[in-house]
Amino acid sequence: MTRLIRLIALILAVGLSTAPAFAQEAAPPAEGESSGAGPLPGYITTGCLAAAAMFVLCKSARR
């Protein structure tokens, strides 16, 4: 059980540390500049967390 909690804590720490948080809207980029990475890292993090949750649920249901 301790290993499971450590795994979940690790996944949450990695997932939440990569998500930027802004107190206010960023200024729109000037012409010719890219806007950054976009929403893809957030989608990947959400998918990893959902997969981890499904793994935990399915693993506990087999017992």
Secondary structure, DSSP 8 states (H G I E B T S, - for coil): -HHHHHHHHHHHHHHHHSS---SS------TT----STTHHHHHHHHHHHHHHHHHHHHHH--
